[in-house]
Amino acid sequence: MTRASIIGKPVPRHDALGKVTGAARYPADLVRPDMLHLKVVFAGRPSARIRSIDASEALAAPGVVAVLTAADVPYNAFGLIERDQPVLCSDVVRFQGDKVALVVAESAEAATIGARRVRVDYDDLPGVFDPFAALEPGAPLVHAARGTNLLHRLPIRKGDVAAGFAAADLVLEGEFTTTWQEHAFLQPEAGVAWVDDDGRVVVESAGQWLHEDRKQIANMLELAPDRVVIRYAAIGGAFGGREDLSVQHLLALAAWKLRRPVAIVWSREESIVGHHKRHPMTVRCRWGATNEGRLTAVAAEVTADGGAYASTSEEVTKVATLFATGCYAVDNVAIEGRVAYTNNVPAGAFRGFGAPQAHFASEVMMTRLAHGLGLDPVEFRRRNIYREGDREPTRNVLPAGVSALPVLNRCAEEVARRGWAEEAARANIEGPSWLRRGVGIAAGHKNLGYSFGFAEQSTATIELWGRGEPEGALLRSGAADVGQGVHLAMRQIAAETLGLDLQQVALIADDSAETPNAGSSSASRQTVMSGRAVHDAAVEALAKYHGSDEERVVATVQYCPPATTPLAADTGEGVPNYCYGYAAQGVEVEVDTLSGKVRVIRVASAHDVGRAINMQQVEGQIEGCVAQAIGYALMEDLKTRDGRILTSGFSTYLLPTALDAPEEIVPIVLELADPLGPFGARGVAELPLVPFTAAVAAAIHDAVGVWLTDQPFTPERVLAALEG
């Protein structure tokens, strides 16, 4: 009897019941009565020199056990790429959320009181809060030892841009700005730590990469990596916000110094002040095209605000610079990408990783060019969109599996079939005169996995046993499940490959001491990378099992995709990525011309996922990401003044709710097999955020005839555009 395939099936999540009933244990649920509590003393100012720290009054407070400062940190620097951030500041503070001291007490209340009694004497220093100002000669230096606020610069050159513009019949210019975005995951940062009987520091928290957290903490404590154990509890969302260390290293430091179990639970306000955000960017660009609808040249300048510390700013800026031409073949390109240090909150990884900012500009320019040439915006895109064999701005041939055109076509077909444009036109005739509807479309792409020569791998181990035929398997992989369902997907891949039922495959994934390194749960990479490692380990385990008399075999496989390369410093030439995902979205909006409020009515979101491992999870990712994209496009507006965050809670930082959800979200899933992924699968988690803001901008223009070029499209900005 042939066993039915489990690939693509909407298998229920094994963690769903616990999350619905409250039985799932998130980091804050791990706090025990015997644990000490930690409280961070934040700088509270964006730029200052520390003259002295007086902890005597805090230490005299009832219940306070210790106050840790920079002198207590063995190696006082950390960072994902560049170790430029102190664990606890000793001499200067560079942003409001810098950590100056750590109060340890017998209760959370005592720790809070103690933190208020730590006296820090500051000399305020000049700060810089705008990336353009930061790059001017004589600007205050955020990191004086560097001698410059320029964190990274990337030029990309291809062809002859001057000749390209000379050949154009229409040349348009544009300037686009985007702002910070708060990750707003369900549970703020929390965790516990202790030193176990073997003398290892154990940290139980939530993150996106077990083995990277371990490496950074071991480096801070000057310990061998195997003396640190990282465990993840249930993770209440991440979106890139848990890539950087937030509380994990503080827990490890306190547990190691005091040899007692410790705990920390941040409030929402501490979370907003204390962790990184999406990068604000300004894109200034010129685009040229012929009357026949062919792009001839693109020139662009991408400037990002990196905030006080490097985090992943260099990589995010590279992505935004690479994607400044969108998903279109252009022979003549001149792009300048740069990111500056400022005394603002650090910017780092966030779902889309630079692609949403870049595509906002490129997709609006594509629609503007189409209108200027008298062409249908979809047809104009068809004439220029990436196809197999095209070269991207780095002059590299695109990785195989280019599906931008079929994705665009499928999205446009669905919008046309449902008659959204006709319905919007009818509503504009029959409805109130102050409510105007419009439809817009945009396309985009995003790299899946690490880029620009960064070492990419994922390792999985499968232990297989049985008498005569396999009876069960144990899968080990360090892939973090941040809510996207990768643990279930890996079990489905293993079960399918091994010929087992899903319940016969067990998984260990949440302990750095028990699992191999699977890399980060970021860059939409886990299905492609860890899924492929699991598939290949299962194939090897089966071969071993059938090739021996042993009742139990173990196979470990490290999967490495085709190599990428750093980009040339002068031209940007190189191999940036090994895989891309492609998306297209149609959006119908309603604009209230009296209030300026924009309501998203319908969304069609098309994606090539290669092969859906679990169709329900794929559709859930699309729907959830669209909800987050609505917030980014329309309402999430993190306000700062001179480096201080003004919207430090959800009463002032507005998030979309159920009332802001569209009447209809149509997930459109294409399955055009990717050559690298398991069963042809490729990632999708970030893609619905990439073209969405531009699609909304096009829909607003279709409704009321104005272009919005500053994100988010708040009512104030809509009214200003209408009045202008």
C-alpha positions in Angstrom: 0.0 0.0 0.0 1.4 3.4 -1.0 1.7 5.8 1.8 0.1 9.2 1.3 2.4 12.1 1.1 2.5 14.4 4.1 4.1 17.3 2.1 1.8 20.2 1.5 -0.8 18.9 4.0 -2.3 21.3 6.6 -1.0 19.2 9.5 -2.0 20.8 12.8 0.7 22.5 14.8 1.9 20.3 17.7 2.3 23.5 19.8 -1.1 25.0 19.0 -3.0 23.5 21.9 -0.5 24.7 24.5 -0.5 28.2 23.1 -4.3 28.4 23.0 -4.8 27.0 26.5 -1.9 28.9 28.1 0.0 25.7 28.9 2.9 26.8 26.7 5.8 28.2 28.8 7.2 31.5 27.5 10.3 33.0 29.1 8.4 35.0 31.7 6.6 31.9 32.8 10.0 30.4 33.9 10.5 32.7 36.8 10.6 30.8 40.1 10.2 32.1 43.7 13.9 31.3 44.6 15.3 33.5 41.8 16.9 36.9 42.1 15.5 39.6 39.9 17.4 42.0 37.6 16.6 45.6 36.7 18.5 47.6 34.1 19.6 51.1 34.8 19.2 52.8 31.3 21.1 55.9 30.4 17.9 57.8 29.7 19.9 60.3 27.5 21.4 60.0 24.1 24.9 61.3 24.4 26.9 61.8 27.6 30.1 61.1 29.4 29.8 59.1 32.7 31.6 61.0 35.4 30.8 58.5 38.2 28.4 55.8 39.3 27.4 55.7 42.9 25.6 52.5 43.9 25.8 52.9 47.7 22.2 54.1 48.2 20.9 51.3 46.0 23.0 48.6 47.9 21.5 49.9 51.1 18.0 49.4 49.9 16.1 46.4 51.4 16.4 43.3 49.3 19.2 44.5 46.9 21.9 41.9 46.6 24.3 43.6 44.1 24.8 46.3 41.6 26.8 45.3 38.6 28.7 47.8 36.4 31.1 47.7 33.6 33.9 46.7 36.0 32.1 43.4 36.5 32.1 42.4 32.9 35.0 40.2 31.8 34.9 41.3 28.2 32.7 44.4 27.8 31.7 44.4 24.1 29.3 42.5 22.0 27.6 42.6 18.6 26.3 40.4 15.8 28.9 41.5 13.3 31.0 44.2 14.9 31.6 44.2 18.7 31.0 47.9 19.2 28.4 47.8 21.9 29.2 47.6 25.6 27.3 45.3 27.8 27.4 48.0 30.5 28.7 51.4 29.7 31.8 52.6 31.5 32.8 55.9 30.0 30.1 57.2 27.5 26.5 56.5 26.6 25.5 56.8 23.0 21.7 56.3 23.0 18.8 56.5 25.4 18.6 52.8 25.9 22.3 52.2 26.7 22.7 50.1 29.8 24.7 51.6 32.7 24.2 49.3 35.6 22.4 46.1 36.6 20.6 45.9 39.9 20.1 42.4 41.4 17.6 42.0 44.2 15.4 39.4 46.0 12.3 40.7 44.3 11.3 42.6 41.2 10.0 45.4 43.4 13.2 45.7 45.3 15.2 45.6 42.1 13.1 48.5 40.7 13.6 50.6 43.9 17.3 49.8 43.8 17.6 50.9 40.2 16.0 54.3 41.0 18.7 54.8 43.7 21.7 54.3 41.5 23.2 57.7 41.1 24.9 58.3 37.8 26.7 61.7 37.2 26.8 62.6 33.5 28.3 65.3 31.4 25.9 65.7 28.5 27.7 65.7 25.1 26.6 67.0 21.7 24.6 64.4 19.8 23.8 63.8 16.2 20.3 62.6 15.3 20.1 62.7 11.5 22.2 60.5 9.2 22.8 63.3 6.7 24.0 65.6 9.5 26.1 62.8 10.9 28.0 62.5 7.6 28.8 66.3 7.5 32.4 67.4 8.3 32.7 68.4 11.9 29.6 66.4 13.1 29.8 65.1 16.7 31.3 61.6 16.5 29.2 58.7 18.0 32.3 56.5 18.2 35.3 58.9 18.5 37.9 56.2 17.9 36.5 55.5 14.4 37.1 59.1 13.4 33.9 59.1 11.3 30.2 58.4 11.6 30.2 56.5 8.3 29.5 52.9 9.2 29.5 51.5 5.7 29.4 52.6 2.1 28.5 50.5 -0.9 28.6 51.7 -4.5 27.1 49.5 -7.2 27.9 50.3 -10.9 26.8 48.6 -14.0 26.9 49.8 -17.6 26.9 53.5 -18.6 24.3 55.5 -16.6 24.9 58.7 -18.5 24.3 56.9 -21.8 21.2 55.2 -20.4 19.6 58.4 -19.4 20.5 60.0 -22.7 18.6 57.1 -24.4 15.5 57.6 -22.3 12.4 59.3 -23.6 11.2 59.9 -20.0 13.2 60.6 -16.9 11.6 61.0 -13.5 13.1 61.8 -10.1 11.8 60.9 -6.7 12.7 61.1 -3.0 11.2 58.6 -0.5 11.6 58.4 3.3 10.8 55.6 5.7 10.9 55.6 9.5 11.7 53.3 12.4 9.4 50.3 13.1 9.0 48.6 16.4 8.9 44.8 16.3 6.1 44.7 18.8 6.3 41.0 19.4 3.8 39.4 21.7 6.0 39.0 24.7 8.7 41.5 25.7 12.2 40.3 26.5 12.5 37.9 29.5 14.4 35.0 30.7 16.2 33.1 33.5 19.7 31.9 34.1 21.7 29.8 36.5 25.0 27.9 36.9 24.3 24.2 36.7 26.0 21.3 38.6 28.6 21.0 35.9 29.6 24.7 36.2 28.0 25.7 33.0 26.1 29.0 32.6 22.6 28.1 31.5 20.4 30.8 29.9 16.8 30.1 29.1 15.2 32.9 27.1 13.9 33.6 23.6 16.0 34.3 20.5 16.6 33.5 16.9 19.9 31.7 16.9 20.9 29.4 19.8 24.6 29.1 18.8 25.2 32.7 18.1 23.8 33.7 21.4 26.1 31.1 23.0 29.1 32.4 21.1 28.5 36.0 22.1 27.9 35.2 25.8 30.9 32.9 26.0 33.0 35.7 24.5 31.7 38.2 27.1 32.4 35.9 30.0 35.7 34.7 28.5 34.6 31.1 28.7 34.8 28.2 26.2 31.5 27.9 24.2 30.7 24.5 25.8 30.6 26.2 29.2 27.5 28.2 28.1 24.1 26.6 27.4 21.4 28.5 25.6 17.8 27.1 25.8 14.8 28.7 24.2 11.3 28.6 25.7 8.3 29.2 23.6 9.1 32.3 21.5 6.4 35.0 21.3 7.4 36.3 18.0 10.7 37.8 16.8 10.6 39.4 13.3 14.4 40.1 13.6 13.9 41.8 17.0 15.5 39.0 18.9 18.6 38.7 16.6 20.6 41.0 18.8 21.2 40.2 22.5 18.9 42.1 24.8 18.7 40.5 28.2 20.4 37.1 27.6 23.9 38.4 28.3 22.7 40.3 31.4 21.2 37.1 32.8 24.4 35.2 32.1 26.6 37.9 33.7 24.5 38.0 36.9 24.2 34.3 37.2 27.9 33.8 36.6 29.0 36.5 39.1 26.6 35.7 41.9 26.2 31.9 41.5 22.4 32.2 42.1 19.5 31.7 39.7 18.4 35.0 38.3 15.4 36.3 36.2 14.4 39.4 34.2 11.1 40.4 32.6 11.1 43.7 30.7 8.0 45.9 30.5 6.8 47.0 27.1 8.3 50.4 27.7 11.7 48.8 28.5 11.4 46.7 25.4 10.7 49.6 23.1 13.5 51.7 24.5 16.0 48.8 24.8 16.1 46.9 21.5 16.8 47.8 17.9 14.3 48.9 15.2 13.8 48.8 11.5 16.1 51.2 9.7 14.8 54.6 8.6 16.0 55.3 5.1 15.9 58.0 2.5 16.0 57.0 -1.2 16.8 59.7 -3.8 16.5 58.4 -7.3 16.2 59.0 -11.1 14.7 56.5 -13.4 14.7 56.5 -17.2 12.6 54.6 -19.8 11.8 54.6 -23.5 8.5 55.2 -25.1 8.4 51.5 -25.8 8.4 50.8 -22.1 12.0 49.7 -21.6 14.0 50.8 -18.6 17.3 52.4 -19.7 18.9 53.6 -16.4 18.5 53.9 -12.7 20.6 56.1 -10.4 19.9 56.1 -6.6 21.3 57.2 -3.3 20.2 55.1 -0.3 21.0 56.7 3.1 20.2 54.7 6.3 20.2 55.7 10.0 22.1 53.0 11.8 21.7 54.4 15.3 24.3 54.1 18.0 25.7 50.7 17.3 26.4 48.6 14.2 24.1 45.6 14.8 23.3 44.4 11.2 23.2 47.9 9.6 26.0 47.1 7.1 24.1 44.0 5.8 20.7 45.7 5.7 22.1 48.7 3.8 23.7 46.3 1.3 20.3 44.6 0.7 18.5 48.0 0.3 21.2 49.2 -2.1 21.1 46.0 -4.2 17.3 46.2 -4.4 17.2 49.9 -5.4 16.3 48.8 -8.9 13.5 46.5 -7.7 13.0 43.2 -9.5 13.8 44.6 -12.9 16.5 44.2 -15.5 18.3 47.5 -16.0 21.5 47.7 -18.1 22.8 50.9 -16.6 22.9 51.4 -12.9 24.6 53.7 -10.5 23.6 53.3 -6.8 25.3 54.6 -3.7 24.3 53.0 -0.4 25.5 54.3 3.0 24.6 54.0 6.6 25.6 56.4 9.4 26.0 56.1 13.1 23.7 58.5 15.1 22.7 58.9 18.7 19.3 57.4 17.9 18.1 53.9 18.9 20.2 51.3 17.1 18.6 49.9 13.9 19.0 46.3 12.9 17.2 43.3 11.5 13.5 43.5 10.8 11.3 41.3 8.6 12.3 42.3 5.0 15.8 43.4 6.0 16.0 46.5 3.8 13.9 45.2 1.0 10.6 47.0 2.0 12.3 50.4 2.1 14.0 49.9 -1.3 10.9 48.5 -3.0 8.7 51.3 -1.7 10.8 53.7 -3.9 11.4 51.4 -6.9 7.8 50.3 -7.2 6.3 53.8 -7.0 8.8 54.9 -9.6 7.7 52.0 -11.9 4.1 53.1 -11.6 4.9 56.7 -12.1 6.9 55.8 -15.3 4.1 53.7 -16.6 1.6 56.6 -16.1 4.0 59.0 -17.8 4.4 56.7 -20.8 0.7 56.0 -21.1 1.2 52.3 -20.3 -0.7 49.9 -18.0 1.5 49.6 -14.8 1.3 45.8 -15.0 2.3 45.6 -18.6 5.2 48.0 -18.0 6.4 45.7 -15.3 6.0 42.7 -17.5 8.3 44.2 -20.1 11.1 44.8 -17.6 10.7 42.2 -14.8 13.4 39.7 -14.0 13.6 36.5 -16.1 15.8 33.5 -16.0 19.3 34.4 -17.1 19.0 38.2 -16.3 21.8 40.0 -14.5 21.2 41.9 -11.3 23.0 45.2 -10.5 26.1 43.4 -9.3 26.4 41.9 -12.8 25.8 38.4 -11.5 23.3 36.1 -13.3 20.3 35.6 -11.1 20.1 32.3 -9.2 18.0 29.7 -11.0 14.3 29.6 -10.3 13.4 33.2 -11.3 9.6 33.3 -11.0 8.9 37.1 -10.8 6.8 37.1 -14.1 4.5 34.2 -13.3 3.9 35.6 -9.8 3.1 39.1 -11.2 0.8 37.6 -13.8 -1.0 35.4 -11.3 -1.6 38.4 -9.0 -2.9 40.6 -11.8 -5.2 37.8 -13.1 -6.7 37.4 -9.6 -7.3 41.1 -9.1 -8.9 41.3 -12.6 -11.0 38.2 -12.0 -12.4 39.5 -8.8 -13.3 42.8 -10.5 -11.7 45.1 -7.8 -11.1 48.0 -10.2 -14.6 47.9 -11.5 -16.0 47.7 -7.9 -13.8 50.7 -6.8 -15.1 52.7 -9.8 -18.7 51.8 -9.0 -18.2 52.8 -5.3 -16.7 56.1 -6.4 -19.9 56.9 -8.4 -22.5 55.5 -6.0 -20.9 56.2 -2.6 -20.3 59.3 -0.6 -18.2 61.9 -2.4 -15.6 62.1 0.4 -14.9 58.4 0.2 -12.7 57.4 -2.7 -11.5 54.0 -3.7 -8.5 52.9 -5.7 -6.5 49.8 -6.7 -2.8 49.5 -6.9 -0.3 46.7 -7.7 3.4 46.2 -6.9 6.0 43.5 -7.2 9.1 42.6 -5.4 11.8 40.1 -4.4 13.9 39.3 -1.4 17.0 37.2 -0.8 16.4 33.9 1.1 19.4 33.2 3.3 22.7 34.9 4.1 24.3 37.2 1.6 27.6 38.8 0.5 30.0 36.0 1.4 28.7 35.4 4.9 29.2 31.7 5.7 25.9 29.9 5.2 25.2 26.4 6.6 22.7 24.4 8.5 23.4 21.1 10.2 20.9 18.4 11.2 21.2 15.0 12.9 18.8 12.1 12.6 18.8 9.0 14.7 16.8 6.2 13.1 15.9 2.9 14.7 13.8 -0.2 14.1 13.8 -4.0 13.5 13.6 -4.8 9.9 12.0 -1.6 8.9 12.4 1.9 10.5 10.1 2.4 13.5 11.0 5.9 14.7 13.4 8.7 14.4 14.9 11.5 16.5 15.7 14.7 14.7 18.1 17.3 16.2 18.3 20.8 14.8 19.0 24.1 16.4 16.5 26.0 14.3 14.5 28.4 16.4 10.7 28.3 16.0 9.7 32.0 16.4 6.1 31.2 15.6 6.6 30.5 11.9 6.2 26.7 12.4 9.6 25.5 11.3 9.6 22.7 13.8 6.5 21.1 12.3 7.9 21.7 8.8 11.1 19.9 9.6 9.2 17.0 11.1 7.1 16.8 8.0 10.2 16.7 5.8 11.8 14.1 7.9 8.7 11.9 8.0 8.2 12.1 4.3 11.8 11.3 3.5 12.0 8.4 6.0 8.6 7.0 5.1 7.3 7.4 8.7 4.2 8.8 10.1 4.6 12.3 11.7 4.1 11.0 15.2 7.1 8.7 14.7 9.5 11.6 14.3 10.5 13.3 17.6 12.4 16.6 17.6 15.0 18.2 19.9 15.6 21.8 18.8 15.7 24.2 21.8 19.0 23.5 23.5 22.5 24.5 22.2 24.1 21.6 24.1 21.8 19.1 22.4 21.5 20.3 18.9 23.8 21.2 15.9 24.0 24.7 14.6 21.2 25.5 12.2 21.9 29.2 11.8 19.5 32.0 12.5 15.7 31.9 12.1 15.9 35.0 9.8 16.2 35.8 6.1 13.3 33.4 5.4 16.0 30.7 5.3 15.0 27.9 7.6 12.7 26.0 5.2 15.4 26.2 2.5 18.4 25.6 4.7 17.4 23.5 7.7 14.7 21.8 5.7 17.3 20.7 3.2 19.7 19.6 5.9 17.0 17.5 7.5 16.1 16.0 4.1 19.7 15.1 3.3 20.3 13.7 6.8 17.2 11.6 6.5 18.4 10.2 3.1 21.8 9.4 4.6 20.2 7.8 7.7 18.0 5.6 5.5 21.0 4.5 3.4 23.0 3.7 6.6 20.0 1.8 8.1 19.4 -0.4 5.0 23.1 -0.9 4.5 23.9 -2.4 7.9 22.6 -4.9 10.5 22.4 -2.2 13.2 19.0 -1.5 14.8 20.0 2.1 15.4 21.9 4.5 13.1 22.8 8.2 13.3 23.5 10.5 10.3 24.6 14.1 10.6 24.6 16.4 7.5 25.7 19.9 7.1 24.1 21.5 4.1 25.9 24.4 2.4 24.3 26.2 -0.5 26.2 27.7 -3.5 28.7 30.2 -2.2 28.1 34.0 -2.3 30.9 36.6 -2.3 31.6 40.0 -0.9 30.9 42.8 -3.3 33.7 44.7 -4.9 34.4 47.9 -2.9 34.4 50.1 -6.0 31.8 48.6 -8.3 29.7 46.3 -6.1 30.4 43.4 -8.5 29.9 40.0 -7.0 27.5 37.2 -6.2 25.2 38.6 -3.5 22.8 35.8 -2.9 22.1 32.1 -3.7 18.3 32.2 -3.7 15.4 34.7 -4.1 11.7 34.7 -3.3 9.3 36.6 -5.5 6.1 38.4 -4.6 3.3 40.6 -6.2 0.4 42.2 -4.4 -2.8 43.9 -5.5 -4.4 46.2 -2.9 -7.8 48.0 -2.8 -8.0 51.0 -0.5 -10.6 53.5 0.6 -9.5 57.1 1.3 -11.6 59.4 3.5 -10.8 62.8 2.0 -12.2 64.6 5.1 -10.1 62.9 7.7 -7.2 61.5 5.6 -7.7 58.0 7.0 -6.8 55.2 4.6 -8.5 51.8 4.9 -7.2 48.7 3.2 -10.2 46.8 2.0 -8.7 43.9 0.0 -5.3 42.4 -0.5 -4.2 39.7 -3.1 -0.8 38.5 -2.1 0.9 36.2 -4.6 4.1 34.2 -3.8 6.1 31.4 -5.3 6.9 29.1 -2.4 8.5 26.4 -4.6 6.6 23.8 -2.7 4.4 24.3 0.3 5.6 22.0 3.1 2.4 22.9 5.0 -0.1 24.9 3.0 -1.9 26.1 6.1 1.3 27.5 7.6 2.2 29.2 4.3 -1.2 30.9 4.1 -0.9 31.9 7.8 2.5 33.5 7.1 1.0 35.5 4.2 -2.0 36.7 6.2 0.1 37.6 9.3 2.7 39.4 7.3 0.0 41.4 5.5 -1.3 42.5 8.9 2.2 43.7 9.9 2.6 45.4 6.5 -0.6 47.4 7.0 0.9 48.7 10.2 4.1 49.7 8.5 2.4 51.3 5.6 -0.3 53.3 7.4 0.2 53.8 11.1 3.3 52.6 12.9 5.1 55.9 13.4 7.8 55.7 16.1 8.5 59.3 17.1 11.8 60.6 18.5 13.1 64.0 19.6 16.8 64.5 20.0 17.4 60.8 20.4 14.6 60.2 22.9 11.7 57.9 21.9 8.4 59.7 22.5 6.1 56.8 21.6 7.3 54.3 24.2 4.0 52.4 24.7 1.2 51.1 22.7 -1.0 54.0 23.7 1.1 56.2 21.5 2.8 53.8 19.1 -0.2 52.7 17.1 -0.5 49.1 15.9 -3.1 47.6 13.5 -5.9 45.7 15.3 -8.7 43.5 14.1 -10.6 46.6 13.2 -7.8 47.5 10.7 -7.8 44.1 9.0 -8.9 44.0 5.4 -12.3 42.6 4.6 -10.5 40.0 2.4 -6.9 38.7 2.2 -6.4 36.4 -0.7 -3.2 34.3 -0.4 -2.1 33.2 -3.9 0.5 30.3 -3.7 2.5 29.2 -6.7 4.6 26.1 -6.5 7.4 26.4 -9.0 10.0 24.2 -7.6 13.2 25.8 -6.4 16.4 23.9 -7.3 17.8 24.1 -3.8 15.0 23.6 -1.3 13.7 20.3 0.1 11.0 19.0 -2.3 11.5 22.3 -4.2 10.4 24.5 -1.2 11.6 28.1 -0.8 10.9 30.6 2.0 8.0 33.1 2.1 7.9 34.6 5.6 9.2 38.1 4.7 7.9 38.5 1.2 4.4 40.0 1.9 6.1 43.0 3.5 8.3 43.8 0.5 6.0 45.4 -2.1 3.1 46.2 0.1 3.8 49.9 1.0 4.2 50.7 -2.7 1.0 48.9 -3.6 -0.9 50.9 -1.1 0.7 54.1 -2.4 -0.4 53.2 -5.9 -3.9 52.5 -4.7 -4.1 55.8 -2.9 -2.9 57.6 -6.1 -5.5 55.7 -8.0 -8.2 56.8 -5.5 -7.3 60.5 -5.1 -4.5 61.4 -7.5 -1.7 62.2 -5.1 1.5 60.3 -4.4 2.6 59.7 -0.8 6.4 59.4 -0.6 6.9 59.5 3.2 6.0 56.4 5.1 3.8 55.8 7.1 0.8 57.2 5.3 -0.8 58.8 8.3 -4.0 60.8 8.0 -2.0 64.0 8.5 0.2 63.2 5.5 -2.7 62.2 3.4 -4.5 65.5 4.1 -1.3 67.5 3.5 -0.9 65.8 0.1 -4.5 66.4 -0.8 -4.2 70.1 0.2 -0.9 70.4 -1.7 
